[in-house]
């Protein structure tokens, strides 16, 4: 499946000169969490609900300790001020954008979201915005796949995509998460700092349609440097090997 098959078309956009208040109201009115920013027909940024978290109107502007502010320098403080007090979308929007094309396979789309920790990606054709794809689009596609293709008929790539999207929504997901699915068996790799995250990740995999078994390779990192514990499964395999 390709990005063009699941993307939202007729995207609602704003300009850099749009006020923060208008952009926030537009998101609320249309039940969306992000708006591409267009200037002279070109995509120049994106503004999301996350850009409104640190705002003086609601008393949530960032307050760093003096020692940290000294290390970061006055430039960081100035940027925080603009983020909290700026009145225009241009003041708060994200300019460093990741985009995809309508021909991007969903596997690559998910990998981009995962690698860059983004929830939405503009879809471009010849330098023009033609759509946007969000986690909600992916979840709708996966819901359809789950109804139509389940059990042994599901491909390993379908299963992997479903599992990754499910884990992307979780704050407890392992760092450096890597998922491989072979013949329905999900292999989980990554780093955790709490054993409860291991169980949650395993449960997420076990309850993903098409998964027949789970292999746990998650590594537990302890509170002090350079000390780690293999997964019980990997430790048992090492013990058996001698």
C-alpha positions as CSV (number, residue, x, y, z in Angstrom):
1,X,0.0,0.0,0.0
2,X,1.2,3.5,-0.9
3,X,0.9,6.8,1.0
4,X,-1.4,8.2,-1.7
5,X,-4.0,5.6,-1.0
6,X,-4.5,6.6,2.6
7,X,-3.5,10.4,2.7
8,X,-6.0,13.2,3.5
9,X,-6.5,15.4,0.5
10,X,-8.0,19.0,0.4
11,X,-5.7,19.9,3.3
12,X,-6.5,22.9,5.5
13,X,-3.6,25.3,5.6
14,X,-2.5,28.6,7.1
15,X,0.0,31.3,6.2
16,X,3.0,32.4,8.2
17,X,1.1,35.7,8.9
18,X,-1.9,33.8,10.4
19,X,-2.2,34.6,14.1
20,X,-1.6,31.9,16.7
21,X,-5.2,32.4,17.9
22,X,-6.7,31.8,14.5
23,X,-4.5,28.8,13.9
24,X,-5.6,27.3,17.2
25,X,-9.2,27.9,16.5
26,X,-8.9,26.4,13.1
27,X,-7.5,23.2,14.6
28,X,-10.3,23.1,17.1
29,X,-13.0,23.8,14.6
30,X,-11.8,21.0,12.2
31,X,-10.7,18.5,14.9
32,X,-7.1,18.4,13.6
33,X,-3.8,18.6,15.4
34,X,-1.6,20.1,12.7
35,X,-1.7,22.7,9.9
36,X,0.8,23.0,6.9
37,X,2.0,26.5,6.5
38,X,1.9,27.8,2.9
39,X,3.6,31.0,1.6
40,X,3.4,32.0,-2.1
41,X,2.1,28.5,-3.0
42,X,5.1,26.8,-1.3
43,X,5.2,24.7,1.9
44,X,7.4,26.6,4.4
45,X,6.5,24.9,7.7
46,X,4.0,23.1,9.8
47,X,2.3,24.2,13.0
48,X,1.0,21.6,15.5
49,X,-0.7,21.4,18.8
50,X,2.7,20.7,20.3
51,X,3.8,24.2,19.3
52,X,1.2,25.7,21.6
53,X,2.2,23.8,24.7
54,X,4.6,26.5,26.0
55,X,2.5,29.6,25.9
56,X,2.3,32.6,28.2
57,X,-1.5,32.8,27.8
58,X,-1.8,29.6,29.9
59,X,1.2,30.1,32.1
60,X,3.2,27.2,30.7
61,X,6.1,29.1,29.2
62,X,9.5,27.3,29.7
63,X,11.4,28.3,32.8
64,X,14.9,26.9,32.8
65,X,17.2,26.9,35.9
66,X,19.8,29.7,35.8
67,X,22.7,27.2,35.6
68,X,21.1,25.5,32.6
69,X,20.3,28.8,30.9
70,X,24.0,29.8,31.4
71,X,25.1,26.6,29.6
72,X,22.6,27.0,26.8
73,X,23.2,30.7,26.2
74,X,21.0,33.6,25.5
75,X,20.0,32.4,22.1
76,X,18.1,29.5,23.6
77,X,16.3,31.9,26.0
78,X,15.4,34.2,23.1
79,X,13.9,31.2,21.2
80,X,11.9,30.2,24.2
81,X,10.5,33.7,24.5
82,X,9.4,33.8,20.9
83,X,7.8,30.4,21.2
84,X,5.8,31.5,24.3
85,X,4.9,35.1,23.2
86,X,4.9,35.1,19.4
87,X,1.6,36.2,17.8
88,X,2.0,34.8,14.3
89,X,2.3,31.2,13.0
90,X,5.7,32.1,11.7
91,X,6.9,32.6,15.2
92,X,6.1,29.1,16.5
93,X,6.0,26.8,13.4
94,X,8.4,24.0,12.7
95,X,10.5,24.9,9.6
96,X,12.7,21.7,9.4
97,X,10.2,19.5,7.6
98,X,10.1,15.9,6.7
99,X,7.9,15.1,3.7
100,X,6.9,12.1,1.6
101,X,5.5,11.5,-1.8
102,X,2.3,9.8,-2.8
103,X,4.3,6.9,-4.0
104,X,6.1,6.3,-0.7
105,X,5.4,2.8,0.6
106,X,3.7,2.7,4.0
107,X,6.7,0.8,5.4
108,X,8.9,3.7,4.5
109,X,6.3,6.2,5.8
110,X,6.2,4.5,9.2
111,X,10.0,4.3,9.4
112,X,10.2,8.1,8.7
113,X,7.7,8.8,11.4
114,X,9.4,6.5,13.8
115,X,13.0,7.8,13.1
116,X,12.1,11.5,13.3
117,X,9.4,11.2,16.1
118,X,6.7,13.0,14.0
119,X,3.0,12.3,14.0
120,X,2.2,13.7,10.5
121,X,3.9,14.1,7.2
122,X,3.0,16.5,4.3
123,X,2.7,14.7,1.0
124,X,4.4,16.5,-2.0
125,X,4.3,16.2,-5.7
126,X,6.6,18.4,-7.8
127,X,7.2,20.7,-4.9
128,X,3.5,21.2,-4.2
129,X,1.5,20.1,-1.2
130,X,-1.2,17.5,-2.3
131,X,-2.1,15.9,1.0
132,X,-1.1,15.0,4.5
133,X,-0.8,11.7,6.3
134,X,-1.1,11.3,10.0
135,X,-1.1,8.4,12.5
136,X,-4.9,8.5,12.3
137,X,-4.7,7.8,8.6
138,X,-2.4,4.8,9.3
139,X,-4.7,3.5,12.1
140,X,-7.7,3.7,9.7
141,X,-5.8,1.7,7.1
142,X,-4.7,-0.8,9.6
143,X,-8.2,-1.2,10.9
144,X,-9.3,-2.0,7.3
145,X,-6.5,-4.5,6.9
146,X,-7.2,-6.1,10.2
147,X,-10.8,-6.8,9.0
148,X,-9.8,-7.9,5.6
149,X,-6.5,-9.7,6.1
150,X,-6.0,-11.6,9.3
151,X,-4.3,-14.7,10.6
152,X,-2.0,-16.6,8.3
153,X,-3.2,-14.6,5.2
154,X,-1.5,-11.5,6.6
155,X,2.0,-10.7,5.2
156,X,4.9,-10.2,7.6
157,X,5.2,-6.6,6.4
158,X,1.5,-5.9,7.2
159,X,1.9,-7.4,10.6
160,X,5.1,-5.4,11.3
161,X,3.4,-2.1,10.2
162,X,0.4,-2.7,12.5
163,X,2.7,-3.4,15.4
164,X,4.9,-0.4,14.9
165,X,2.0,2.0,14.6
166,X,0.5,0.6,17.8
167,X,3.8,1.0,19.6
168,X,4.3,4.5,18.2
169,X,1.3,5.7,20.3
170,X,2.9,4.4,23.5
171,X,5.0,6.6,25.8
172,X,6.6,3.5,27.2
173,X,7.8,2.1,23.9
174,X,11.5,0.9,24.0
175,X,14.2,3.3,22.8
176,X,15.8,2.3,19.5
177,X,12.9,0.0,18.9
178,X,13.3,-2.4,16.0
179,X,10.7,-4.9,15.0
180,X,11.2,-7.8,12.6
181,X,8.5,-10.2,11.7
182,X,9.3,-13.6,10.1
183,X,6.6,-16.1,9.3
184,X,4.3,-14.4,11.8
185,X,6.9,-14.4,14.6
186,X,7.6,-10.9,16.0
187,X,11.2,-10.2,17.1
188,X,11.5,-7.2,19.4
189,X,14.8,-5.3,19.8
190,X,15.4,-2.2,21.8
191,X,16.4,-0.7,25.1
192,X,14.1,-0.4,28.2
193,X,14.7,1.2,31.6
194,X,11.8,-0.5,33.4
195,X,10.8,-4.1,33.3
196,X,7.1,-3.1,33.0
197,X,7.8,-1.7,29.5
198,X,9.0,-5.2,28.5
199,X,5.7,-6.8,29.4
200,X,3.7,-4.0,27.8
201,X,5.7,-4.4,24.5
202,X,5.2,-8.1,24.5
203,X,1.5,-7.8,25.1
204,X,1.2,-5.2,22.3
205,X,2.9,-7.7,20.0
206,X,0.9,-10.7,21.1
207,X,-2.4,-8.9,20.5
208,X,-1.5,-7.7,17.1
209,X,-3.5,-9.6,14.4
210,X,-1.3,-12.1,12.5
211,X,1.4,-12.5,15.2
212,X,1.8,-16.2,16.1
213,X,4.7,-15.8,18.6
214,X,6.9,-13.2,20.2
215,X,10.7,-13.3,20.6
216,X,11.9,-10.9,23.3
217,X,15.3,-9.4,22.7
218,X,14.8,-6.2,24.7
219,X,17.8,-5.1,26.8
220,X,17.2,-3.6,30.3
221,X,19.6,-0.7,31.1
222,X,20.1,-0.1,34.8
223,X,20.5,3.3,36.5
224,X,24.3,3.4,36.3
225,X,26.3,3.4,33.1
226,X,27.4,0.4,31.1
227,X,25.3,-2.1,33.1
228,X,22.6,-3.9,31.3
229,X,20.6,-7.1,31.5
230,X,19.7,-9.4,28.6
231,X,16.1,-10.4,28.1
232,X,15.2,-13.6,30.0
233,X,14.8,-15.4,26.7
234,X,18.2,-14.3,25.4
235,X,19.9,-15.0,28.8
236,X,18.4,-18.5,28.8
237,X,19.7,-19.1,25.3
238,X,23.2,-17.9,26.3
239,X,23.2,-20.2,29.4
240,X,22.2,-23.2,27.2
241,X,25.1,-22.4,24.9
242,X,27.5,-22.7,27.7
